[in-house]
Amino acid sequence: MTLSGPRQTQLRVAGAPISWGVCEVPGWGFQLPAERVMAEMERLGLSATEFGPDGFLPEEPEARKTFLATYALQAVGGFVPVVLHDSASDPMGEIDAFIDACLATGAGVVVLAAATGVDGYDARPTLDDLQWKTLLTNLDRLADHAAERGVMAVIHPHIGTLVETAEDVQRVVEGSHIGLCIDTGHLTAAGADPVAITLANLERVKHVHLKDVDSARAARVVAKEITFSDAVAGGMWQVLGEGDVDIRAMIEALEGAGYDGWYVLEQDVMFKDGEPEGEGPIVNVRASLDYVKAVLA
């Protein structure tokens, strides 16, 4: 495959535009321009980034590659919410277009999320057995197709998608062979233990999003007392090491098992009131990066 993650510790931590409030959800909040986000990643010493949502980076593959190179950033790949459970909808065309962008920029990870088909992450339906079968079949189709084209597809458990809880992850593990993207924050927010899931499925963990969370606020989302978007705006996601996820245990478990893929730093933020004042999100990303460096050292 094109890229499974560099082995050198200093090169294995990547940024994500969502930490700067850049998100695919319509009406999410003020969207910082790519020039600022990439320049701040470079200033922090990050060597790589996920793509961010459609329209954030230049669409034309060579232009995207040139743009990232301006900031000395390698492309990792990115997050692709796609409908997988509807037998009348074939996701292959959308994923092929994303793989084209990966191949053109040297990226190698297609991070799938099992989208509900409705914008946002505030609600999700319950699937019947036939819909689950369609979803699992599509996961394997996409994983196999991605591998044939030289990249890697993984499934990302995510609040408000159809693969969210520990039970959902177990159904994926038992019913498909696709690799996992462990998102420490989303799993914890859904009431799961990301370290336990990782230790039980070490051979399936191929990509990692490091995210910390205020579990009390996340529990209110799960209980449907507040929406996901309101919880994000209220600070549900935390600087790494300051929330309720045992990030150190997660990294130590992975390193002990020989994991050599990417650690992508994520702290989803939302700027409802316009451009952030002062230094902005770089302050929190710097703190998270320092924490991970200390653990990896």
FENDA-V78527 format. One record per pair of residues at least 24 apart in sequence whose C-alpha atoms are under 8 Angstrom apart, sorted by the first residue. I is the first residue (numbers start at 1). J is the second residue. If there is no record, write none. Layout:
BEGIN
I:J  I:J
END
This chain:
BEGIN
1:108  1:147  1:150  1:151  1:152  2:103  2:106  2:107  2:108  2:150  2:151  3:76  3:106  3:107  3:108  3:109  3:151  4:108  4:109  4:152  4:206  4:260  4:261  4:262  5:260  5:261  5:262  6:260  6:261  6:262  7:260  7:261  9:296  10:293  11:46  11:47  11:48  12:260  12:261  12:262  12:263  13:46  13:47  13:48  13:262  13:263  13:264  13:265  14:46  14:47  14:48  14:49  14:50  14:76  14:262  14:263  14:264  14:265  15:41  15:46  15:48  15:49  15:50  15:264  15:265  15:266  16:49  16:50  16:51  16:52  16:264  16:265  16:266  17:49  17:50  17:51  17:52  18:52  18:266  18:267  18:268  18:269  19:265  19:266  19:267  19:268  19:269  19:281  19:285  20:268  20:269  20:281  20:282  21:268  21:269  21:270  21:271  22:52  22:53  22:56  23:52  23:53  24:52  24:53  24:54  25:119  25:120  26:119  26:120  28:229  28:270  28:271  28:272  29:270  29:271  29:272  29:273  29:274  30:270  30:271  30:272  30:273  30:274  30:275  31:271  31:275  32:275  38:68  38:71  38:73  39:71  40:282  42:71  42:72  42:73  44:286  46:73  47:72  47:73  47:74  48:73  48:74  48:75  48:76  49:73  49:74  49:75  49:76  49:77  49:264  50:75  50:76  50:77  50:78  50:79  50:264  51:75  51:76  51:77  51:78  51:79  52:78  52:79  53:79  61:100  61:101  61:104  61:105  62:104  62:105  64:105  65:104  65:105  74:105  74:106  74:107  75:102  75:105  75:106  75:107  76:106  76:107  76:108  76:109  77:102  77:107  77:108  77:109  77:110  77:111  78:109  78:110  78:111  79:110  79:111  79:112  79:113  80:110  80:111  80:112  80:113  81:112  81:113  81:114  81:115  82:112  82:113  82:114  82:115  82:117  83:114  83:115  83:116  83:117  84:114  84:115  84:134  84:135  84:136  84:138  84:139  85:114  85:131  85:132  85:133  85:134  85:135  85:138  86:131  86:134  86:135  87:131  87:134  91:138  92:142  95:142  99:146  99:149  99:151  102:151  103:151  107:151  108:150  108:151  108:152  109:151  109:152  109:153  109:154  109:207  110:151  110:152  110:153  110:154  111:153  111:154  111:155  111:156  111:181  112:153  112:154  112:155  112:156  113:155  113:156  113:157  113:158  113:161  113:163  114:155  114:156  114:161  114:162  114:163  115:161  115:162  116:160  116:161  116:162  120:160  121:159  121:160  121:161  121:228  121:229  122:160  122:227  122:228  122:229  123:160  124:160  124:161  124:162  125:162  126:162  127:162  136:172  136:175  136:176  137:176  139:176  139:178  140:176  140:177  140:178  143:178  143:179  153:178  153:179  154:178  154:179  154:180  154:181  154:206  154:207  155:179  155:180  155:181  156:180  156:181  156:182  156:183  157:181  157:182  157:183  157:186  157:187  158:183  158:186  158:187  159:186  159:187  159:189  159:190  159:228  160:228  164:190  165:190  165:191  165:192  166:190  166:191  166:192  166:193  166:197  178:204  179:204  179:205  179:206  180:204  180:205  180:206  180:207  181:205  181:206  181:207  181:208  181:209  182:207  182:208  182:209  183:208  183:209  183:210  183:211  184:208  184:209  184:210  184:211  184:212  184:245  184:247  185:210  185:211  185:212  185:213  185:237  185:245  186:211  188:213  188:215  188:245  189:213  189:215  189:218  189:219  189:222  190:218  190:219  190:222  191:219  194:250  195:246  195:249  195:250  195:253  198:250  198:253  198:254  199:253  202:254  202:257  206:259  206:261  207:261  207:262  207:263  208:261  208:262  208:263  208:264  209:263  209:264  209:265  209:266  210:240  210:247  210:263  210:264  210:265  210:266  211:237  211:238  211:239  211:240  211:245  211:265  211:266  211:267  212:237  212:238  212:239  212:240  212:241  212:242  212:243  212:244  212:245  212:247  212:267  213:237  213:238  213:243  213:244  213:245  214:238  214:243  214:244  215:243  215:244  232:268  232:269  232:270  233:269  233:270  233:271  233:272  235:269  237:267  237:268  237:269  238:267  239:267  239:284  239:285  239:287  239:288  240:287  240:288  240:291  240:292  241:288  241:291  248:295  251:295  251:296  252:295  265:289
END
